[in-house]
Amino acid sequence: MSLPTRQIGGHKAALNNPNVSDEAKEHSRQAIEDLEAQPETQETRAGYEEDKDEVRQNAGYKATLKNPNVSQEAKEHAKDILEERGAI
């Protein structure tokens, strides 16, 4: 994750912290808007989401391999995909 994305996370934490003043929360809201508008933040998020989706898909395929209620054909398909992705 890149620096702008981490900064956004810090500002979101401030918004949810009951010990942060209303003035500081307003500053964090504005900072989040500014950071999210930056092109590099949008690119980083898109790449992160794509990676995250593949990780979730791989987890599902791995679960398929271990599920006794799944057909052998489905297990072979899952195994083929995981091998293509280098996930096993």
C-alpha positions as CSV (number, residue, x, y, z in Angstrom):
1,M,0.0,0.0,0.0
2,S,1.3,3.4,-0.8
3,L,1.8,6.5,1.4
4,P,-1.5,8.3,0.3
5,T,-3.5,5.2,1.1
6,R,-1.9,4.9,4.5
7,Q,-2.6,8.5,5.2
8,I,-6.2,8.0,4.3
9,G,-6.3,5.1,6.8
10,G,-4.9,7.3,9.5
11,H,-7.4,10.1,8.9
12,K,-10.3,7.5,8.9
13,A,-9.1,6.3,12.2
14,A,-9.2,9.8,13.5
15,L,-12.8,10.2,12.4
16,N,-13.8,7.2,14.4
17,N,-11.8,8.1,17.5
18,P,-14.0,9.6,20.3
19,N,-10.9,11.4,21.7
20,V,-10.3,13.5,18.6
21,S,-11.8,17.0,18.5
22,D,-14.5,18.0,16.0
23,E,-12.0,20.5,14.5
24,A,-9.4,17.7,13.9
25,K,-12.1,15.4,12.5
26,E,-13.1,18.1,10.0
27,H,-9.4,18.5,9.0
28,S,-9.3,14.7,8.5
29,R,-12.4,14.8,6.3
30,Q,-10.9,17.4,4.1
31,A,-7.5,15.6,3.9
32,I,-9.3,12.4,2.9
33,E,-11.1,14.2,0.1
34,D,-7.8,15.8,-1.1
35,L,-5.9,12.5,-0.9
36,E,-8.6,10.5,-2.7
37,A,-8.6,13.0,-5.6
38,Q,-4.9,12.4,-6.3
39,P,-4.4,10.1,-9.4
40,E,-1.7,8.0,-7.7
41,T,-4.2,7.1,-4.9
42,Q,-6.8,5.9,-7.4
43,E,-4.2,3.8,-9.2
44,T,-2.9,2.3,-6.0
45,R,-6.4,1.4,-4.9
46,A,-7.3,-0.2,-8.2
47,G,-4.2,-2.4,-8.1
48,Y,-4.8,-3.3,-4.5
49,E,-8.4,-4.3,-5.2
50,E,-7.3,-6.5,-8.1
51,D,-4.7,-8.2,-6.0
52,K,-7.2,-8.6,-3.2
53,D,-9.8,-10.1,-5.5
54,E,-7.3,-12.7,-6.8
55,V,-6.3,-13.6,-3.2
56,R,-10.0,-14.2,-2.3
57,Q,-10.5,-16.2,-5.5
58,N,-7.5,-18.4,-4.7
59,A,-8.8,-19.0,-1.2
60,G,-12.1,-20.1,-2.7
61,Y,-10.4,-22.5,-5.1
62,K,-8.3,-23.9,-2.2
63,A,-11.4,-24.5,-0.2
64,T,-12.9,-26.3,-3.1
65,L,-10.0,-28.7,-3.1
66,K,-10.7,-29.7,0.5
67,N,-14.5,-29.8,0.4
68,P,-15.8,-33.3,0.4
69,N,-19.1,-32.2,-1.1
70,V,-17.5,-30.9,-4.3
71,S,-17.2,-33.1,-7.4
72,Q,-13.8,-34.4,-8.6
73,E,-14.3,-32.5,-11.8
74,A,-14.7,-29.2,-9.9
75,K,-11.6,-30.0,-7.8
76,E,-9.5,-30.6,-10.9
77,H,-10.7,-27.3,-12.4
78,A,-9.8,-25.5,-9.2
79,K,-6.4,-27.2,-9.1
80,D,-5.7,-26.2,-12.7
81,I,-6.5,-22.6,-12.0
82,L,-4.3,-22.5,-8.9
83,E,-1.4,-24.0,-10.8
84,E,-1.8,-21.5,-13.6
85,R,-1.6,-18.7,-11.1
86,G,1.3,-20.2,-9.2
87,A,-0.8,-20.3,-6.0
88,I,0.0,-24.0,-5.2
